């Protein structure tokens, strides 16, 4: 499969600290790739680097087009939807207004209604609460809203930053189930960053392991799951 | 009783003007956490432009609309040229830029137009309007109507249009807005443009009452501060309502409390700011700032 996203030699620093030390990875067209790693490994920075939220050196290629150094707003217009760390909810706006904003960068205004129906089909609870102020939603509902907002773009590539963080296991399972459906039925490629390695490896078809700013291991998710070092350090059995 | 109603209506008219300037302050404050101290002078300068256009022979409403357009573009340009370079600077830096703008606009207006007061026409008849047995100033009623119309227009814009929604989003959460593809910088500039436009309306509506001079907005800016404080700096609707309340209080206190009269009216506004800040710092309709730790 050709790579939808290809990253080579990516470096980023916050002040003097090098957070990414020349990493490289790929997301296959229609695939789910996960980046695992402990806190501070540079996973979030990697996602932020892909959509121009931090200054970087190196190459980021989306569908054959170099996108490093572009403004976030422009990367979004190429069909990259980022569900950020902390969900990025517009807490004072209603659920439906949040979703409307997700479709802001789309050129075809007509698709909005169809997209909204689709998102409400995936997340019926959002339809129930469409006129509610988003800040009053529970953590799990806000995570659904964040995924829903990203889907409104009808993205080619979905970047997910720790969607499981702080949520009850049942809610997490539900969200991961929907991510899988979206990936299979709509062919949205996914780049998932997770600390919960067993969940992520269960969902993804390809995985990378990051430690302090470098990729230290990569391979098919099924292989990494069987790897002894990964099992001990990240899966805990 | 008649005097009371007259004073309330006239208070609502000036209150609408305070509320407009307060709304302009709140719009920029919500987007950038900075109070634009030059808001009053921007309104004053727009009013002088309107005066120039009127003197050139343009009909009132043509000059009115043209002034709004110029004020809007001017507001956008000011943000792009003056505020953009210090966007990420500490708040105090931006405050100093705003105060600098205040002084410059004031001086330039004085330099071009002189500091001598000029009369500014009202588009409304000078004959009072009689409702029942009570006479109302036509300009009071007209100014109130124009102000409310502009505010209603803004409400519809922010509530129902995608651009208005994007501007609200950009003010609340710039990072998420960028991730939705919103050009946050331009949204801030548009906010400055709209604030300048609202200020221009206020300037043109108040000038027939206070006369045109470079310092005409100084007092009004203080009332606007009182209005925004009373309504809450985080609530646009509250700021407008605060303006109406301040306008009415100011008029009633000036009329019925003998020792205050017209000379001490401004003190009422300042006292109001103090009282609100002590009793309810977030204002009547504002939300207290909550930070997660």
Interface residues (C-beta under 8 A of the other chain):
Chain A: X51 X53 X71 X72 X73 X76 X77 X81 X82 X84 X88 X89 X90 X91 X92 X93 X97 X100 X101 X102 X104 X105 X149 X153
Chain B: X162 X165 X166 X168 X169 X172 X173 X175 X176 X177 X178 X179 X180 X181 X182 X183
